[in-house]
């Protein structure tokens, strides 16, 4: 039984592993995930305010990567591709949370006289959101550069 299991050497490149995975070798996928999952987890921990759902996002990203491996254009870019899928899932989750917010909660908040309704505070909050988005993109670019350097 043990002779049937294929052992994937650590010296194989991502490109070779992706080709093996596309031909049906599931062990290659495990090796790819061992290499690139920690980077995707670190990236999401950096950008996510609530880190409780990071594990679910990563698990879904890994499933999507497995199911759509044929869509990967550059087989050397599996790590950045997994990070991109993870970030997109995180963004979608944020959008969904905003849409799931009850309407009465939104109207209650806007009808009260609070500093949030002050135009200066709104502008300040928008600038914070833009700087946060720029920071997220910078972290994603760093992740891509780390993966681009040969091992």
N, C-alpha and C positions, 0 to 999 in steps of 0.2 A: 504494500500500500504506500509506504513512504517513497519507494522508487518512482511511483507515478507522479508525485508532486514535483512540479518544476521549481527549481530554486533560481530566483532572479538575482544575478550578481549586482552589487552596488555600483559597479563601474559602468553600467549601461546608462546611456544618455536618455534624457526625457523623450527625445525624438524616437529612439528605438523602443522605449517602453510604450509610447503612444501607438506605434505601429503594431506592437504585440497585442495591445488592448483592442485595437480595431480588428484584429484577426480572431479575437475571442479569448485571449489569455487574461483571466481574471486576476492572476497573481501580479501581473504588471500594474494593474490598477491599484492594488494594495501598496506596491512600492512607490507609485506616484503620489499617493495620498500621504504616505509616511514622510515623503520629502516636502510636500507643499501645504499640507493641512496646517501645520503650526504657524506658517506665515499668514495664511488667511485668518486664522483665529486671532493672532496679534493685531492684524489690521483692523478687524472688527472691534476688538477691545479698545483700540485707540479712538475710533470714530463714534462708537455707540455710547450713548449716555446710560442706557439701561443694558447692562451686560447679561441680564438673565436669559435673554432669548438668543444669545450668540450661538450656543450649541445647536439649537434648532435650525438657525439660518445656515450654519456650516453643513449640517447634515443634509439639508435640502439642496444646497449648492453642490455637494458631492454627488448626490443622486442625479441632478440635472447634468453635471459634467459627464457622468457615466452614460446617461441616456443619449446625450448629444455629442459624443466624442467625435463623430464623423463631421461635425460642423467646425471643428477646430482647424483653422487655416494653416497655422504654423505649428508643427508638432513640437518645436523647441519651446513654445510659449505656454505650456500647460499651467505652470504656476500663476503667472499673471492672469491667465484666462479664468482660473478658479477664483482668484481674488476679485476679478471683475464681476463674476457671477454672484459672489458673496455680497459685494457692495450693492449691486442692483437689487438683490433680494432685500437687503437692509433698507434701501431707499423705498422700495415698494411697501415694506412693512410700515415705515413712517407715514407714507401717504395714506395707507389704509387706516392707520390710527387716527389721522386727522379727519378722514371721512366718516369714521365710526363715532365721532364725538356727537352726542345728542344736540339737536338744534336749540332746545331750550337752554342748555348750558352755555351756548355761544351767545344767545340773546340776553341771558341774565348777566353775563359778564360785561357785555357792551353797554347795558342800560345803567349799570352802577357808575357812580362818580369815583373813579379810581385813577391812579397815575397812569395805568395802561391806556386810558382813553385820551391822554394828553398827546398831541401831535409830536412833540419833541421826543417823548418816550417811544412812540411808535417808530419814528425814524431811527432812534438808537437801537431798538430791537431788530429792525430790518438790517442795519449795518452789522450787528452781531451775527445774524443768520448768514449774511454773505461772507463774512470772514470765516465762519465755521465751515461753510461749503468750500472755500478756497483751501482751508487747512485739510479737509478730507481729501481733496484732489491731490494735494502735495503728498499726503501719506500714501495714497495709492501709487503715485509716481515713484516714490521711494521703494515701495514694494516691487514695482516693475524693474527698477534698476538693480535691486538686490538679486532678483531672479535672472537678470540678463547677463550677469557676470558668470563666466564658466566656472565650473567646480573643479 
